Amino acid sequence: MRAPIQWGHPSAGPVRCPSCLEEALSTPTTPGPAGQDASAAVLSPARVETALADFLALRAPTARTIGASYAAGLDALSRFVLRGGKRVRPAFAWTGWVGAGGDPAHDAADAVVSAVSSLELIQGCALVHDDIIDASTTRRGFPTVHVEYAGLHREQGWSGDPLHFGTSAAILLGDLALAMADDMLRESGIDDAALRRAQPVWSAMRTEVLGGQFLDIVAEASRDESIDTAYAIDRYKTAAYTIERPLHLGAAIAGADEGLVASYREFGTDIGVAFQLRDDLLGVFGDPELTGKPSGDDLRAGKRTVLVASALETADRDDPVAAADIRASLGTALTDGDVARLRARLTDLGAVADVEAQIDRLTGRALTALAESTATPDAKDALAAMAETATRRTA
């Protein structure tokens, strides 16, 4: 078996963000009085949702002034954004802020809640647009935005193609979420110095997540099988956007020094990538009763994950028959027997062991960086628990 792939830290350059990260990661909380969390380093989803609802309500009068249909669009977007979710990104940003010395008991804490909650509007934009890209029809048990608006078109008997209208409406509402995210951060109430420190991090995060998404669609269309490409997608579409930059944002708001920022970014990148590698394994070997999707679903979808790229790299060198079989099978209507055969190929080629070793290496490195950082003890405890949830899960 060949040695595990060695990937670098954020400064070394190019890592893929699954849509299920939102559902799989849960902030470790212990309920306290009046629904508050016992640990001040943990931000409850309820506080995020209250901040979002208050902000969106303030936007309604302007939308009504522009027009009734636009106001209805804002209502639809508000329902979408407020409809569940673990609020993972604000949670990491808040914990990053607390870990850098932010005081949850200070009067300014509510402004920080508002600032980090704006991340959920970027997430709203990403989900609305991802649902279009993936041709998804439902999200959390409800019609996706483009499907909802296509249905409205049909119900009203409007002219033109309902699907084209639905897609057009959803693109614009996703853009609106992105624009309002900027507004919510700017109007959060954090002081001017904190806002100036936050802006470069915010800009980098937006650029990275859009870049990661673009890399992903090009890789899928071009059938790019390289490990470097899979790593770049993991880094920018998942790790940076979901863990690394939210932690960085919280640290920037608190005025953290460069050493803590570097530790946060190292931790966030490594845990984000380790999460995706675990997701890759579950997409092929996971128990359907636990994962909620058919066994081998990622193989049927033809995903060029690190797991698959690793297997093909070895097969091209050592087993051309296996390489041809994997390439011919990906993205086809596989039977259970086909899935079992491909699982055996991936295992025999050493790809499964490589990915498991990489998860262990990345997780260990991340936890070491966290332990050696200057973050506060309660923040370290919270982040370590979140890391374990992300990388050791079975669903």
C-alpha positions in Angstrom: 0.0 0.0 0.0 1.4 3.4 -0.9 1.8 6.1 1.7 -1.1 8.5 2.4 -1.3 11.6 0.2 0.5 14.5 1.9 -1.4 17.8 1.6 -0.2 21.2 2.8 -1.6 23.9 5.0 -3.6 26.9 3.8 -0.4 28.8 3.0 0.7 26.0 0.7 -2.2 26.6 -1.7 -4.8 24.2 -2.8 -9.7 21.4 -0.5 -14.7 20.2 -1.4 -17.8 21.1 0.6 -20.6 18.7 0.8 -24.1 20.1 1.0 -24.7 17.7 3.9 -22.1 19.4 6.1 -24.9 21.7 7.4 -26.9 18.7 8.5 -24.0 16.5 9.9 -22.2 19.1 12.0 -23.9 20.1 15.2 -22.6 22.4 17.8 -22.1 20.7 21.1 -24.4 22.3 23.6 -25.6 21.8 27.1 -29.0 23.4 27.7 -29.1 26.0 30.4 -31.7 28.2 32.0 -34.2 29.9 29.6 -32.9 27.9 26.7 -29.4 29.4 26.8 -26.3 27.2 26.3 -24.2 26.5 29.4 -21.0 27.2 27.5 -20.6 30.8 26.5 -18.3 29.6 23.7 -21.4 28.1 22.0 -23.9 30.1 19.9 -27.4 28.6 19.9 -29.2 28.4 16.5 -32.1 30.2 18.1 -30.1 33.4 18.6 -28.9 33.3 15.0 -32.5 32.8 13.7 -33.7 35.7 15.8 -31.0 38.0 14.4 -31.9 36.9 10.9 -35.6 37.3 11.3 -35.1 40.8 12.8 -32.9 41.9 9.9 -35.1 40.5 7.2 -38.2 42.2 8.7 -36.4 45.5 8.4 -36.0 44.9 4.7 -39.7 44.3 4.0 -40.9 48.0 3.8 -38.3 48.8 1.1 -39.3 45.7 -0.8 -43.0 46.7 -0.7 -42.0 50.1 -2.0 -40.4 48.5 -5.1 -43.3 46.3 -5.8 -45.6 43.6 -4.5 -44.0 40.8 -6.5 -40.6 41.8 -5.2 -41.9 41.9 -1.6 -43.3 38.4 -2.2 -39.9 37.3 -3.4 -38.3 38.6 -0.2 -40.9 36.7 1.8 -40.0 33.5 -0.1 -36.3 34.0 0.5 -36.9 34.8 4.2 -38.9 31.5 4.6 -36.1 29.7 2.8 -33.3 31.2 5.0 -35.2 30.7 8.3 -36.3 27.1 7.5 -34.0 25.1 9.8 -30.3 24.3 9.6 -27.6 23.9 12.2 -26.3 27.4 11.7 -22.8 25.9 11.6 -21.0 28.9 10.1 -22.1 31.5 12.7 -21.3 28.9 15.4 -17.7 28.6 14.3 -17.4 32.4 13.9 -18.8 33.0 17.4 -16.5 30.4 19.0 -13.6 32.0 17.1 -14.6 35.4 18.6 -14.9 34.0 22.1 -11.6 32.1 21.7 -9.9 35.3 20.8 -11.0 37.1 23.9 -14.5 38.2 22.9 -16.8 38.6 26.0 -20.3 37.1 25.5 -21.5 39.0 28.6 -20.5 42.4 27.1 -23.1 44.7 25.6 -21.4 44.5 22.2 -22.1 40.7 22.1 -25.5 41.2 20.4 -23.8 43.1 17.6 -21.3 40.2 17.1 -24.3 37.7 17.0 -25.8 39.9 14.2 -22.4 40.0 12.3 -21.8 36.3 12.4 -25.4 35.5 11.6 -24.9 37.3 8.2 -23.0 34.2 7.1 -26.3 32.4 6.9 -27.4 34.8 4.1 -24.3 33.8 2.1 -25.3 30.2 2.8 -28.8 31.0 1.6 -27.4 32.3 -1.7 -25.2 29.3 -2.1 -28.0 26.8 -1.4 -30.5 28.6 -3.8 -27.9 28.5 -6.6 -26.6 25.0 -5.8 -30.2 23.7 -6.1 -30.3 25.1 -9.6 -26.9 23.7 -10.5 -27.8 20.2 -9.1 -31.4 20.3 -10.5 -32.7 19.6 -6.9 -36.4 19.7 -6.4 -36.6 19.8 -2.6 -34.6 21.3 0.2 -35.4 20.3 3.8 -38.7 18.8 2.8 -39.9 21.8 0.8 -39.7 22.7 -2.9 -36.5 24.5 -3.9 -36.9 28.1 -4.8 -36.7 27.6 -8.5 -39.3 24.8 -8.3 -41.5 27.0 -6.1 -41.4 29.8 -8.7 -42.0 27.5 -11.6 -45.1 26.3 -9.8 -46.2 29.9 -9.3 -45.8 30.5 -13.0 -48.0 27.5 -13.9 -50.7 28.4 -11.3 -51.0 31.9 -12.6 -51.0 30.9 -16.2 -48.2 33.3 -17.1 -46.6 33.3 -20.5 -43.3 31.6 -21.4 -41.5 28.6 -19.9 -42.3 28.0 -16.2 -38.9 26.3 -15.6 -37.0 29.2 -17.2 -39.0 31.6 -15.1 -38.4 29.7 -11.9 -34.6 29.5 -12.6 -34.5 33.2 -13.3 -36.4 34.1 -10.2 -34.2 31.9 -8.0 -31.0 33.4 -9.5 -32.1 36.9 -8.6 -33.3 35.9 -5.1 -29.9 34.1 -4.5 -28.2 37.3 -5.5 -30.4 39.3 -3.2 -29.3 37.0 -0.3 -25.7 37.7 -1.1 -26.3 41.5 -1.2 -28.2 41.4 2.0 -25.4 39.5 3.7 -23.1 42.4 3.0 -25.7 44.8 4.4 -26.2 42.7 7.6 -22.5 42.6 8.3 -22.1 46.3 7.7 -25.1 47.2 9.8 -24.5 44.7 12.6 -23.4 47.3 15.1 -19.8 46.1 15.6 -17.5 49.0 15.9 -15.7 50.5 12.9 -12.3 49.0 13.7 -13.8 45.5 14.0 -15.6 46.0 10.7 -12.4 47.1 8.9 -10.7 44.0 10.2 -13.5 41.8 9.2 -13.9 43.1 5.6 -10.8 41.4 4.0 -11.7 38.1 5.6 -15.3 38.4 4.3 -14.2 39.3 0.8 -11.7 36.4 0.7 -14.4 34.0 1.9 -16.9 35.0 -0.8 -14.3 34.7 -3.5 -13.2 31.3 -2.3 -16.7 29.7 -2.1 -17.6 31.0 -5.6 -14.3 29.8 -6.9 -14.7 26.4 -5.3 -18.2 26.0 -6.8 -16.8 26.9 -10.2 -14.0 24.4 -9.9 -16.5 21.8 -9.0 -18.8 22.2 -12.0 -15.8 22.3 -14.4 -14.3 19.2 -12.8 -17.6 17.4 -13.1 -18.1 18.4 -16.8 -14.5 17.7 -17.8 -14.3 14.5 -15.7 -11.1 15.8 -14.1 -9.7 12.9 -12.1 -6.7 14.6 -10.4 -6.2 14.5 -6.7 -5.1 18.1 -6.8 -8.4 19.2 -8.3 -10.4 17.2 -5.7 -8.3 18.8 -3.0 -8.8 22.3 -4.3 -12.6 21.8 -4.4 -12.6 20.4 -0.9 -10.5 23.4 0.4 -12.5 26.2 -1.2 -16.0 24.9 -1.5 -16.1 23.3 2.0 -13.2 23.8 4.4 -12.6 27.5 3.9 -16.2 28.6 3.6 -17.6 26.5 6.4 -14.9 26.4 9.1 -11.6 28.2 8.3 -13.0 31.6 7.3 -15.8 31.8 9.8 -13.2 31.2 12.6 -11.0 33.8 10.9 -13.9 36.2 10.8 -14.7 35.8 14.5 -11.0 36.3 15.3 -10.8 39.4 13.2 -13.8 40.9 14.9 -12.1 40.3 18.2 -8.8 41.7 17.1 -6.9 38.5 17.4 -3.1 38.4 16.7 -1.6 36.7 13.7 -0.6 33.6 15.6 -4.1 32.7 16.7 -5.5 33.4 13.2 -2.9 31.0 11.7 -3.9 28.3 14.3 -7.6 28.8 13.5 -7.0 28.6 9.8 -4.8 25.5 10.1 -7.5 23.8 12.3 -10.4 24.9 10.0 -8.8 23.7 6.8 -7.7 20.3 8.2 -11.0 19.5 9.8 -13.0 20.7 6.8 -11.0 18.4 4.5 -11.1 15.5 6.9 -14.9 15.9 7.0 -15.2 15.7 3.3 -12.9 12.6 3.1 -15.2 10.9 5.7 -18.2 11.9 3.5 -16.5 10.4 0.5 -16.1 7.1 2.3 -19.7 7.2 3.6 -20.9 7.9 0.0 -19.5 4.5 -1.1 -19.5 2.3 2.1 -22.1 3.9 4.4 -25.1 2.2 5.8 -28.2 3.5 4.0 -30.2 3.3 7.2 -27.7 5.7 8.8 -26.7 7.9 5.8 -30.2 8.3 4.4 -29.1 7.6 0.8 -28.6 4.4 -1.2 -25.5 2.4 -0.8 -22.9 3.4 -3.4 -24.8 6.5 -4.4 -21.7 8.6 -5.0 -20.5 5.9 -7.5 -23.8 6.1 -9.4 -23.5 9.9 -9.4 -20.0 9.6 -10.9 -18.4 11.8 -8.3 -14.6 12.2 -8.8 -13.7 12.3 -5.1 -10.3 12.0 -3.6 -11.2 8.4 -2.8 -11.8 7.7 -6.5 -8.9 9.8 -7.7 -6.6 7.9 -5.3 -7.8 4.5 -6.6 -7.4 5.6 -10.3 -3.9 6.9 -9.7 -2.8 3.5 -8.4 -4.8 1.5 -10.9 -3.3 3.5 -13.9 0.1 2.4 -12.7 -0.5 -1.1 -11.4 -3.9 -2.5 -12.7 -5.1 -1.1 -16.0 -8.1 -3.5 -16.0 -9.3 -2.1 -12.7 -8.8 1.4 -13.9 -10.9 0.7 -17.0 -13.6 -0.9 -15.0 -13.8 2.0 -12.5 -14.0 4.6 -15.3 -16.6 2.7 -17.3 -18.8 2.2 -14.2 -18.8 5.7 -12.7 -22.0 7.6 -13.3 -24.0 4.6 -14.5 -27.0 2.8 -13.2 -25.1 0.3 -11.0 -26.6 -2.7 -9.4 -25.9 -3.7 -5.9 -23.5 -6.3 -7.3 -21.7 -3.6 -9.3 -21.3 -1.5 -6.2 -19.9 -4.4 -4.3 -17.4 -5.0 -7.1 -16.3 -1.4 -7.2 -16.0 -1.3 -3.4 -13.6 -4.2 -3.6 -11.6 -2.4 -6.3 -11.3 0.7 -4.1 -10.2 -1.4 -1.1 -7.8 -3.6 -3.0 -6.1 -0.6 -4.6 -5.4 0.9 -1.2 -7.6 4.0 -1.7 -9.7 3.3 1.4 -6.7 2.8 3.7 -5.1 6.0 2.2 -8.2 8.1 2.9 -8.6 6.7 6.4 -5.0 7.5 7.2 -5.4 11.0 5.8 -8.4 11.6 8.0 -6.5 10.5 11.0 -3.5 12.7 10.0 -5.5 15.8 9.3 -7.6 15.4 12.5 -4.6 14.9 14.6 -2.8 17.8 13.1 -5.8 20.1 13.5 -6.3 19.1 17.2 -2.6 19.7 17.9 -2.8 23.2 16.3 -5.9 23.9 18.4 -4.3 22.7 21.6 -1.2 24.7 21.0 -3.1 27.9 20.1 -3.8 30.8 22.4 -7.6 30.3 22.2 -9.4 30.3 25.5 -10.0 26.9 27.1 -13.8 26.9 26.6 -13.4 27.7 22.9 -10.8 24.9 22.6 -13.2 22.4 24.2 -16.1 23.5 21.9 -14.0 23.3 18.7 -12.5 19.9 19.6 -16.0 18.5 20.2 -17.1 19.9 16.8 -14.1 18.4 15.1 -14.8 14.9 16.5 -18.4 15.2 15.3 -17.2 16.1 11.8 -14.6 13.4 11.3 -15.7 10.4 13.3 -19.3 10.2 12.3 -21.1 7.2 10.7 -23.8 9.1 8.9 
